Amino acid sequence: MNPLILQEFHHTLGAQFTELNGTQCVADYGDWLAEHAALRKTAGVMDLSFRSRLCLVGADRARFLHGQVTNDVKKLRAGEGCYAAITTAKGKMESDLNIFCLADELLLDFEPGLAEKISARLEKFLVADDVQIVDAAPHYGLLSVQGPNAEAVIRALGLFTEIPVKQLGSVKISDATLGEIYLINHARLDVCKSRDDETQTGKKLETSHIVADNFGFDLFVPNNSLGAVADKLIAATKQLGGRAIGWTAFETARIEAGIPRFGADMDETNLPLECGIETRAIVYNKGCYIGQEVINRVHSFGHVNKELRRLRLADDLQRLPARGEKLLCDGKEVGYITSATNSPLFKGNVALGYVRREVNQVGNKLAWQTTSQTSSVTILGP
């Protein structure tokens, strides 16, 4: 397992560690429920340095990457970014990724443990292109602050005179002590709040009572300054009522918001159009890229047979569903679970899963069957 650069730093904060795709990350700091509440109500700071990071440099970098991913890279100017997917020639997912256009490079941010695989995939299509692929992880770490008070936390740092407004937009500072730091407007979670306070109204929280407050920032920081910046970031967050958070709180909020994660809810068997990322990740008039022919054909002349849905599970479960366990409708298999969690927001069990299009309408009732019981499942929405 690849350890975090700041392992000892997190240990002094009371961190418990876990593993994600061969990399170490913080599970929690002793109270994941309080960390989850900070994400929703104030702000949470997370060390995301376990994620994969590649840089593309060279004069042909934009043209080359444009032909490899589903979004329009050529239109990006320095300080802009986009979300995209890398697909096979058959249109199946190899990864999703965030692309940040910096002054002299394209920075790719994606799921942990995939840097070698994605680098090899890109290298495969390099011919006479002036492009070099560099692993950024040995040089830069990644810290993130998410939640309604995220911007106030960044301002409290006192490092940035400019804060990017556009989603995935970036600015760079050069600090004499800390080095070059990139700040990116990146709301990684739709932080959901209830329109009604359930404790006051007595109303049960359902999808009609949820709105999204989408705030968050990433900081790419030189590894030798990572501890100093993390310390400043956590201190600023605590002053505003927030705290350091770990993977358990973050992952729970992700599932509540219905945001798919590659390796959990998306993999090499999925078309991007099945995964709920189409509007963010795919541009249909951008020209050729690997997998474009299949994806455009499905979009123009057909449809996918299954789609990702948010699901409300029964509250009396003996255990949460495991990835891949089947969903039934009238005794017939119609889908499967991908992620599940006990949700503080919904005050019960929720999940993500794929459901066949003929039965995936909001409000439909399905069943999840185990060897010991059959439990009801309600479709909440995309």
C-alpha positions as CSV (number, residue, x, y, z in Angstrom):
1,M,0.0,0.0,0.0
2,N,1.3,3.4,-1.0
3,P,1.4,5.6,2.2
4,L,0.2,9.2,2.4
5,I,3.0,11.8,2.4
6,L,1.3,13.3,5.5
7,Q,0.7,10.0,7.3
8,E,2.4,11.2,10.5
9,F,0.6,14.6,10.3
10,H,-2.8,12.9,10.1
11,H,-1.8,10.4,12.9
12,T,-1.3,13.3,15.3
13,L,-4.8,14.5,14.5
14,G,-6.2,11.1,15.5
15,A,-6.7,9.7,12.1
16,Q,-7.7,6.1,11.4
17,F,-6.5,4.9,8.0
18,T,-8.0,2.7,5.2
19,E,-6.9,1.6,1.8
20,L,-8.4,2.5,-1.6
21,N,-7.2,0.8,-4.7
22,G,-3.7,0.1,-3.3
23,T,-3.3,3.6,-1.7
24,Q,-3.6,4.8,1.8
25,C,-6.2,7.4,2.8
26,V,-7.7,8.7,6.0
27,A,-10.9,6.9,7.0
28,D,-11.9,9.3,9.7
29,Y,-10.6,11.3,12.7
30,G,-12.6,9.5,15.3
31,D,-16.1,10.9,14.5
32,W,-17.2,10.5,11.0
33,L,-20.8,11.7,11.7
34,A,-19.4,15.0,12.9
35,E,-17.2,15.1,9.8
36,H,-20.2,14.5,7.6
37,A,-22.2,17.2,9.3
38,A,-19.3,19.6,8.7
39,L,-19.5,18.9,4.9
40,R,-23.2,19.8,4.9
41,K,-23.2,22.7,7.2
42,T,-19.7,24.4,7.3
43,A,-16.6,23.0,5.7
44,G,-14.4,19.9,5.7
45,V,-10.8,19.6,4.7
46,M,-9.6,16.4,3.1
47,D,-6.2,15.2,2.0
48,L,-6.8,13.8,-1.5
49,S,-3.1,13.2,-2.2
50,F,-3.9,9.5,-2.7
51,R,-5.6,10.3,-6.0
52,S,-3.8,9.9,-9.4
53,R,-2.2,13.0,-11.0
54,L,-0.6,13.2,-14.5
55,C,0.7,16.2,-16.4
56,L,0.8,16.5,-20.2
57,V,3.4,18.9,-21.5
58,G,4.6,19.7,-25.0
59,A,3.2,21.8,-27.9
60,D,0.7,19.2,-29.0
61,R,-0.7,18.4,-25.6
62,A,-4.2,19.9,-26.2
63,R,-4.7,18.5,-29.6
64,F,-3.5,15.0,-28.5
65,L,-5.7,14.9,-25.4
66,H,-8.7,16.2,-27.3
67,G,-8.5,13.1,-29.4
68,Q,-8.5,10.8,-26.3
69,V,-11.3,12.1,-24.2
70,T,-15.1,12.7,-24.5
71,N,-15.0,16.5,-23.7
72,D,-13.7,19.4,-25.7
73,V,-10.1,20.1,-24.6
74,K,-9.2,22.4,-27.5
75,K,-11.5,25.1,-26.3
76,L,-9.9,25.3,-22.9
77,R,-7.8,28.4,-22.1
78,A,-5.3,28.7,-19.3
79,G,-7.2,28.8,-16.1
80,E,-10.1,26.7,-17.3
81,G,-11.0,23.1,-16.9
82,C,-13.5,20.3,-17.7
83,Y,-14.7,16.9,-16.7
84,A,-14.4,14.0,-19.1
85,A,-14.1,10.3,-19.7
86,I,-11.5,8.1,-21.4
87,T,-13.2,5.3,-23.3
88,T,-12.2,2.3,-25.4
89,A,-12.8,2.0,-29.1
90,K,-16.1,0.2,-28.1
91,G,-17.1,3.3,-26.0
92,K,-16.6,1.6,-22.6
93,M,-15.2,3.5,-19.7
94,E,-11.5,3.3,-18.8
95,S,-11.6,6.2,-16.4
96,D,-13.2,9.5,-15.7
97,L,-11.0,12.5,-15.0
98,N,-10.8,16.2,-14.3
99,I,-8.7,18.2,-16.8
100,F,-7.2,21.5,-15.7
101,C,-5.6,23.7,-18.3
102,L,-2.6,25.4,-16.8
103,A,-0.3,27.9,-18.5
104,D,2.2,25.3,-19.7
105,E,0.6,21.9,-19.1
106,L,-2.6,20.0,-18.8
107,L,-3.1,18.5,-15.3
108,L,-5.2,15.4,-15.1
109,D,-6.8,14.3,-11.7
110,F,-8.5,10.9,-11.4
111,E,-9.1,7.9,-9.2
112,P,-6.2,6.4,-7.1
113,G,-4.1,3.6,-8.4
114,L,-4.8,4.3,-12.1
115,A,-1.8,6.5,-13.0
116,E,0.2,3.7,-14.6
117,K,-2.8,2.3,-16.5
118,I,-3.9,5.7,-17.9
119,S,-0.3,6.7,-18.7
120,A,0.1,3.5,-20.7
121,R,-3.2,4.1,-22.5
122,L,-2.1,7.6,-23.5
123,E,1.4,6.5,-24.5
124,K,-0.1,3.9,-26.8
125,F,-1.6,6.6,-29.1
126,L,1.5,8.8,-29.1
127,V,3.2,8.7,-32.5
128,A,5.0,11.8,-33.6
129,D,3.2,14.1,-31.1
130,D,5.2,16.6,-29.1
131,V,3.7,15.4,-25.8
132,Q,5.3,14.1,-22.6
133,I,3.4,12.4,-19.9
134,V,4.7,13.1,-16.4
135,D,3.5,11.6,-13.1
136,A,2.8,14.7,-10.9
137,A,2.3,12.8,-7.6
138,P,6.0,12.8,-6.6
139,H,6.0,16.6,-6.9
140,Y,2.5,17.8,-5.9
141,G,0.0,16.8,-3.3
142,L,-3.7,17.6,-3.3
143,L,-5.7,19.1,-0.5
144,S,-9.4,19.9,-0.8
145,V,-12.0,22.0,1.2
146,Q,-15.6,21.2,0.6
147,G,-18.9,22.6,2.0
148,P,-20.9,25.8,2.2
149,N,-18.1,27.8,3.9
150,A,-15.3,26.6,1.5
151,E,-14.7,30.0,-0.1
152,A,-14.6,31.7,3.3
153,V,-11.9,29.2,4.4
154,I,-9.8,30.0,1.3
155,R,-10.1,33.7,1.9
156,A,-9.1,33.2,5.5
157,L,-5.8,31.6,4.4
158,G,-4.7,35.0,3.2
159,L,-2.7,33.5,0.3
160,F,-4.9,34.3,-2.7
161,T,-5.8,37.7,-4.0
162,E,-7.9,36.1,-6.7
163,I,-10.3,33.2,-6.3
164,P,-11.5,31.4,-9.4
165,V,-15.3,31.8,-10.0
166,K,-15.9,29.2,-12.8
167,Q,-16.2,25.5,-11.9
168,L,-12.8,23.8,-12.5
169,G,-11.3,27.3,-13.1
170,S,-7.8,27.8,-11.6
171,V,-5.4,30.4,-10.4
172,K,-1.7,30.1,-9.4
173,I,0.3,31.9,-6.7
174,S,4.1,31.9,-6.2
175,D,4.9,32.1,-2.5
176,A,8.4,32.7,-1.4
177,T,8.1,30.0,1.3
178,L,5.4,27.6,0.1
179,G,6.2,27.6,-3.6
180,E,3.8,27.5,-6.5
181,I,0.2,26.6,-5.4
182,Y,-2.7,26.1,-7.8
183,L,-6.2,26.9,-6.5
184,I,-9.1,25.3,-8.3
185,N,-12.8,25.9,-8.0
186,H,-13.9,22.3,-7.7
187,A,-17.1,21.4,-5.9
188,R,-16.5,17.6,-5.6
189,L,-19.8,17.1,-3.8
190,D,-23.4,18.4,-4.1
191,V,-23.8,19.2,-0.5
192,C,-27.4,18.5,0.2
193,K,-29.6,20.4,2.7
194,S,-33.2,20.0,3.6
195,R,-35.5,22.8,2.6
196,D,-37.4,22.1,5.8
197,D,-35.9,21.4,9.2
198,E,-37.1,17.9,9.9
199,T,-36.8,18.3,13.6
200,Q,-39.2,21.3,13.5
201,T,-41.7,20.2,10.8
202,G,-41.7,16.4,11.4
203,K,-41.5,15.9,7.7
204,K,-39.6,12.9,6.5
205,L,-36.7,13.9,4.3
206,E,-37.3,12.8,0.7
207,T,-35.8,14.0,-2.7
208,S,-38.4,16.8,-3.0
209,H,-36.9,18.4,0.1
210,I,-33.3,18.4,-1.1
211,V,-31.4,21.3,-2.7
212,A,-27.8,21.4,-3.6
213,D,-25.2,23.9,-2.3
214,N,-22.2,23.3,-4.5
215,F,-19.0,24.7,-3.0
216,G,-15.5,23.5,-2.9
217,F,-11.9,24.2,-3.8
218,D,-8.8,22.0,-4.5
219,L,-5.2,23.1,-3.8
220,F,-2.3,21.5,-5.6
221,V,0.6,22.1,-3.3
222,P,4.3,21.2,-3.6
223,N,5.0,18.1,-1.5
224,N,7.6,19.8,0.6
225,S,5.0,22.5,1.6
226,L,2.0,20.1,1.9
227,G,2.1,19.8,5.7
228,A,2.4,23.6,6.3
229,V,-0.5,24.3,3.9
230,A,-2.6,21.5,5.4
231,D,-2.1,22.9,8.9
232,K,-3.1,26.4,7.8
233,L,-6.1,25.0,5.9
234,I,-7.4,23.0,8.9
235,A,-6.9,25.9,11.3
236,A,-8.8,28.3,9.0
237,T,-11.6,25.7,8.7
238,K,-11.9,25.2,12.4
239,Q,-12.3,28.9,12.9
240,L,-15.4,28.8,10.7
241,G,-16.8,25.7,12.5
242,G,-15.5,23.0,10.2
243,R,-12.9,20.3,10.6
244,A,-10.7,17.8,8.9
245,I,-12.6,14.9,7.3
246,G,-11.9,11.4,6.1
247,W,-13.0,9.1,3.4
248,T,-16.1,7.7,5.3
249,A,-17.8,11.0,5.5
250,F,-16.9,12.0,2.0
251,E,-18.0,8.8,0.5
252,T,-21.3,8.9,2.4
253,A,-22.0,12.4,1.1
254,R,-21.1,11.3,-2.4
255,I,-23.6,8.4,-2.4
256,E,-26.3,10.7,-0.9
257,A,-25.8,13.1,-3.7
258,G,-25.9,10.4,-6.4
259,I,-22.4,11.1,-7.8
260,P,-20.9,8.1,-9.4
261,R,-17.3,7.1,-8.7
262,F,-15.1,5.2,-11.1
263,G,-14.2,1.8,-9.6
264,A,-17.4,1.7,-7.6
265,D,-20.3,2.9,-9.8
266,M,-18.6,3.0,-13.1
267,D,-16.1,0.5,-14.6
268,E,-14.9,-1.0,-17.9
269,T,-18.3,-2.6,-18.5
270,N,-20.2,0.8,-18.7
271,L,-20.8,3.3,-21.4
272,P,-20.6,6.9,-20.1
273,L,-24.2,7.4,-21.1
274,E,-25.3,4.8,-18.5
275,C,-23.5,6.5,-15.7
276,G,-25.3,9.8,-15.2
277,I,-22.3,11.8,-16.4
278,E,-23.3,12.5,-20.0
279,T,-24.2,16.2,-19.6
280,R,-20.9,17.0,-17.7
281,A,-18.5,14.8,-19.6
282,I,-19.6,14.4,-23.3
283,V,-19.5,16.9,-26.1
284,Y,-21.1,15.4,-29.3
285,N,-19.9,17.9,-31.9
286,K,-16.2,18.1,-30.9
287,G,-14.9,15.7,-33.6
288,C,-13.1,12.4,-33.4
289,Y,-11.8,10.7,-30.2
290,I,-11.4,7.1,-29.2
291,G,-14.9,5.6,-28.7
292,Q,-16.6,8.5,-30.3
293,E,-18.3,6.5,-33.1
294,V,-20.1,4.2,-30.7
295,I,-21.1,6.9,-28.2
296,N,-22.5,9.2,-30.9
297,R,-24.4,6.3,-32.5
298,V,-26.1,5.4,-29.2
299,H,-26.9,9.1,-28.6
300,S,-28.3,9.7,-32.0
301,F,-30.1,6.5,-33.0
302,G,-30.6,4.4,-29.9
303,H,-30.6,4.3,-26.1
304,V,-28.8,2.6,-23.2
305,N,-30.6,-0.3,-21.6
306,K,-29.8,0.6,-18.0
307,E,-29.0,3.8,-16.1
308,L,-27.6,4.7,-12.7
309,R,-30.2,5.6,-10.1
310,R,-30.3,6.7,-6.5
311,L,-32.1,4.2,-4.3
312,R,-33.8,4.3,-0.9
313,L,-33.3,1.0,0.9
314,A,-35.3,-0.4,3.9
315,D,-34.0,0.7,7.3
316,D,-34.2,-2.7,9.0
317,L,-31.5,-4.4,7.0
318,Q,-29.2,-6.9,8.6
319,R,-26.4,-5.6,6.4
320,L,-25.9,-3.2,3.5
321,P,-25.9,-4.6,0.0
322,A,-22.6,-5.5,-1.6
323,R,-21.5,-4.2,-5.0
324,G,-23.1,-6.3,-7.7
325,E,-26.0,-7.7,-5.7
326,K,-29.1,-8.0,-7.8
327,L,-32.3,-5.8,-7.9
328,L,-35.6,-7.5,-8.8
329,C,-38.9,-6.4,-10.2
330,D,-41.8,-8.9,-10.0
331,G,-39.2,-11.6,-9.4
332,K,-37.2,-10.7,-12.6
333,E,-33.7,-9.3,-12.4
334,V,-33.7,-5.7,-13.5
335,G,-30.4,-4.3,-12.1
336,Y,-27.8,-4.3,-9.5
337,I,-26.3,-2.3,-6.6
338,T,-23.0,-0.5,-6.9
339,S,-22.6,1.6,-3.7
340,A,-24.6,1.7,-0.4
341,T,-24.4,3.6,2.9
342,N,-26.3,4.4,6.0
343,S,-27.2,8.1,5.4
344,P,-27.3,10.7,8.1
345,L,-29.1,13.0,5.6
346,F,-31.9,10.5,4.8
347,K,-31.8,9.0,8.3
348,G,-31.7,5.6,6.7
349,N,-30.1,3.4,4.1
350,V,-29.5,4.6,0.6
351,A,-27.6,3.3,-2.5
352,L,-26.7,3.7,-6.1
353,G,-27.4,1.1,-8.7
354,Y,-28.1,0.4,-12.3
355,V,-31.8,-0.3,-13.2
356,R,-33.2,-1.3,-16.6
357,R,-34.8,1.7,-18.4
358,E,-38.2,0.1,-18.6
359,V,-38.6,0.1,-14.8
360,N,-36.2,2.9,-13.6
361,Q,-38.8,5.7,-13.2
362,V,-38.8,7.7,-9.9
363,G,-41.0,6.1,-7.2
364,N,-40.9,2.6,-8.7
365,K,-40.6,-0.2,-6.2
366,L,-38.0,-2.9,-6.6
367,A,-36.6,-5.6,-4.3
368,W,-33.2,-6.6,-3.1
369,Q,-33.0,-10.3,-2.2
370,T,-30.5,-12.0,0.0
371,T,-30.3,-15.6,1.3
372,S,-32.1,-14.5,4.5
373,Q,-34.6,-11.8,3.4
374,T,-36.2,-9.8,0.6
375,S,-36.1,-6.0,1.2
376,S,-38.0,-3.2,-0.6
377,V,-36.1,-0.6,-2.7
378,T,-37.5,2.7,-3.9
379,I,-36.1,4.6,-6.9
380,L,-35.3,8.2,-5.7
381,G,-34.1,9.5,-9.1
382,P,-31.0,10.0,-11.2
